[in-house]
Amino acid sequence: MNVLVTGNLGYIGSVMVPYLVKKNHRVSGLDTGYYAGDAMYPFRQPVARQINKDIRDVEPGDFAGYDAVIHLAALSNDPIGELNPSLTEEINLRATLRVAECAKRAGVSRFLFASSPSIYGISSQNSALDEDAAKAPLTVYARTKWQAEQQLGGFSGGDFFCVYLRPSTAYGASPMFRGDLVFNNFIACAYTTGKIEIKSDGAPWRPLAHVEDIAEGFAAALAAPRELVENRAFHIGVPGGNYTVRDIAQAAQNALPQVPLTFSGEHARSRSYQASFRRILTELGEYYRPRWNLEKSAAEILALFEKVHFSREDFEGPRTIRIQRLQTLLEEGKLTSALRWKV
């Protein structure tokens, strides 16, 4: 397919583009470039075309000639979402709908939306939630993801249809590495500070998936017949892919066994849920073949750190912490308060 990936210069996008190219797709990218200067090492994406544009400004012409759009671009987590809730609604909800509308008008047929299982909030259910479980988003980030899913359903029809992918919390090496994701954070903390300190009791549950397995999930949604995926949601994860925060921290410690691990319990749990991956593993099993686990990725991440001489400044600063990067751009006067480039 001829595919356009929004947010292609981010943590997931920078892995997804070459992954899709290896599967013989022709891939272009659209990104505003908030994090363009933060790569761990020089890399060049194998894109057919790069569009440097804010998703709030897209037009139908940006999507002409594409068979599918993968919409990753967003303000990417809860802390950024709370920085300015009205901006999160503008970018994660209204701009998402604008992207879908423009794509449909341009003749795109398949629209894959990157949603989030954070839409479940804190679940009282002890078993894994399927895609139809009750939604209880706790943050503006989660709420706008759920609202976008609901409203995108109105665009499906004729030759155009939407698919909602809910990736587990990502981890793993990437040229645009993020230190604000839980497993990455624990490994980076251990590597740069010599300790892992968990400011909760470690009890909350999280579904986790490697960034390359997330790319595999989107590739599966591209490859599957329309009747399997149209206007449907899929969790992206692996068998046994739900972990307590304690499990995740101990997996990080296993990679660096000399590092002490402590739980302070000072923060109440913000969310806790387990996700079922039965739908993607069975209904898309012909197309979706995940292959990563925490142990394998810990070695991969440590190899990246050695390669780039990863420092405590990298870990704690704007190079890998997304909200700090945006705050730095604001303080330097490069972005307006609306997160638009001044130049």
N, C-alpha and C positions, 0 to 999 in steps of 0.2 A: 504493500500500500504506500501511497504518498501521504505522510503523516506530519502534522505540525504539533510540536510539544511546547506549550506555554510553561514558563518557569524552567527552561532547559538549562540555565546556568546555575541552578541551585543544587542542593545536596543530592536529591534523588534524580533530578533531571540530568545532571552531569554523568551519572551512571547509566540512566535509562537510554539516552540517545545512542551511545555506541552499542549498547545491548540490542536495541531494535535494528540498528544497521547490520549487525551480525546475523539477524534473522531476515535479512534481505529487504527490509523496508527502506524507502527513501525518506529521510527525516530532515525537517527544518525546525528552527527554534524561534521563539518569541520571548523576550525577557527584558525587563527594565534595567537590570544590571546593578541592583542594590549591593550585591555581594561579589561583584566581578573582580575586585582586587584582593580577595581573601583566599585564593587557591593555595592548597598545600604545596603544589609544585606546578610548573608550567604544563598546560595541557591544551590541546586543540580538539574541539568536537568535530566529528565527521558530518557536519550539517551541510545540506544542499544550499541552505539560505539561512541567514541570521537576521531577524527583525528586532531592532532595539526599540522597544515601545512599551509604555505602560498599558496594562490591560484595560484601564478605564478609557483609553483613547482608540481602541481598535475599531476598524471599519470592515465591512464585508470584503473589500478588496484584499485585505491581509490574509484571507482564508481561501481565496480563489484557487482552484486546482487541486485541493487536498481531498483525499478520501476520508480521513479521520483526523480529529483533534483530540489530543490528550491534554486536559487542563489541570496542570499542577500549580500554576502561579497563584499565590495567596500570601497574606500575612500568616506566618507559618506555625505559630504556637500560641498557647494561652497568655504568656507574659506580653507578647507583642499585641495580642488582641485587646488586652486591658490597657495598653498604653494610650489608646484613643479608640474607645468602642465605636464611635460613629464612623471612623475611618475603616475599621474592620468590617462594618456593615457595607460601606461603600465599595471596598475592594473584594471582600470574600463573598458577598452576596450580589450586590447590584452589578458589579463588573463581571462576575461570573455569568450572570444572565445576559449581559451585553455580548460577551464572547460567544455564548450559545446562539443568540439571535443572529449575530453576524455570520457565524459559521453556517447556520441553516440557510440564510439568504444567499450565501456564496455557493451553495450546492454540496456542502460536506454531508456525508451520510451518517457517520458514526462519531458520537461525542462521548468521550470517557472522562468522567469527573472524579477527581481525587477528593474524596470525602474523608471521614475519620470515625473510628469507633468511639472517640471521646463523646459522641452524641448520646451514649448510654449513661453517662454520669456515674453515680455510685449505685451499683446494683446490689440488691438484697438477695439475689438469686445465687445459690452456690454453684450451680452448673453453668456451662458456657452458653452465652446468648447467641441465638441465631439472628439472621438479618431482620427478622420481623418483630424482634423484642421491643418492649416499650422504650421510648426515648426520653431521657431526662437530662438534657445538656445543662451543665453548670456554669459555663463561661460563654462570653460573646463569640469566641472562636468556634466552640462546639455548636452553639445555637445557629450561627450563620451557615455552617456546613450542613446542618439538618434542614434549614430553611431552603438552602440552594437545591438540595436533593428534591424537596417537595415541589418547588416551583419549576425545576427543569423538566419534570414530568409533563408539564403543559406544552413543551416544545416538540415532544415526540409525535410523529405522525408523518404520513407520506414516505418520502425517502430518507427522512431524518429520524434518528433515535438516540437516546441517551443510555449510558450504563454508569452505575455508581459503584466505584471501587473504594472500599474502606480499608486502607492498609493498616496493619498493626504498627505500633511505634517502631520506627526504623532504627537500624544500627548497621555498623560496618564501615569499611574504608571507602572513601570517595575523595576525588581531588578537591571537592568543596566540603570537607569534613565539618560536622557539627558537634560541638562539645556540650550542647544543651539537651541532648537526647540520652535517656537514662543509662543504657549500657555503655555507650560511647563515653558518657560523663564519668562513670565509675572507673573505666579503664584509664581514661586520661588523668583522673584524679590520682589514681594509684601510681601512674607512671611519673607524674610531675611533682607530686607532693609526698609520696611515700606512705600514703594512708588512704583509707576509704571511710568517710564519715557520713552515715545515713541519718538524716534529721527527721526520721519517722521511726515507727516500730518495725518497719519492713513488711507489714502484713498486706498492704494493698496489692491487688492483682493487676497485671498488665499483659496484653498480648504483644509479642515482639516478632518482627520479621526483618531479615537482612535486606539491605537496599537493593541487591540484585534480584532477590526473590520477589520484591515488590515490582521491579521492572518486568519480571516473568509474569506476574499477575496481569499487568496491563497488556503485555504481549498476548496472553491467552484471550483477553477480552477483545483484542483486535482480530484474532484468528477464528474465534468461535462463530458459528452461524448466528444470524440475527435472532432467530427464534429462541435461542438459548439465553441470550443476554439482554434483549430489548427491555428497557425501563425496569431493570432489576438491579439489586444491590448484591455485592459480593465482598465478604471479608477476605483480606489477603493475609495468609499466615501459613504455618506448617503444622503437621501433627505434633501435639504436645507443646504448642507454641504459646501457652499461657504460663506466666511465671509470677511469683510474688516478688516484690522489690528485694526481699531478703535473698531469694534464689538468684536474682540478677546480680546483686552485689557479690554473692559468694562465687558466681561464675567468673566475675572479674578478678576476685582474689585468687581463684585457682590458676589464673594465668600469671599472677605475680604473687606467689605464696608467701613471700617474706613480708608483704604489706599487711599491717593490722587493719581490722574491720571493726567499726563501732556503730552502734545504733543509739541515738540520743532520745528519740521519741518526742522531740519538742514540737514537731509539726503534726497537726491532725491530717488525716488522709483527705486529699482533694478529690480523688475519684478512684474507683476500684471496680473492675469488671473483667470477665473472661469472655472471649469471643469464640464461637464455633466456626471451624473452617470446613465443615462438612460439605457445604454447597459448592465451594470452588474446587475442593479436592475430588468430589464425585461428579458433579454435573459438568465441570470443565476439566476433568481429570485427563482427558485426551490431549489437552493443550497446556496444562499448568503442571510443571515439574520442579518444585522448589528443591534446593539442595544444600542450604546452609543451616548451621546451628551456632550457638554462642561460643562453644569451645573452638570451633574452626575459625570463627571471625575474630576471636580474641588474638590469635596468632597473627591474623591478617592486619589488624589494627596496630599491634605492636611493631610489625614490620614497617608499616607506614610511618609510625613515630620515629623509628630509627632512621629511616630514609630521609626525613625532612628535619631531623634534629628538633623534634617537637618540644616546646618549652612550656613552663608554667605561664608565661605571658601569653602564649598562644592559647592555652587552655582557658585562662580566666579573662581573656580580653576579646575585642571585637572580631578577631580573626575567625573564631569558631562559635561565639555566642551571638546569636542573631539579633537580639534586642540591643546589645551593646553596639553592634555595627550600625544600626539605624540611629541610635542616640548619638554616636560619633559623627555621622553624616549631618545630623541636625545641628550639633554643636559647632561643626566646621562651616556651617552655612551653605552646605552643598544641596541640602533638601529643604523645601518649605515645610511648614507645619502640617501641610496636607500630604507629605511624603512624595512631593513632585520635585524633579530635578530643577535647580535654578538655572543651570546652563544646558 
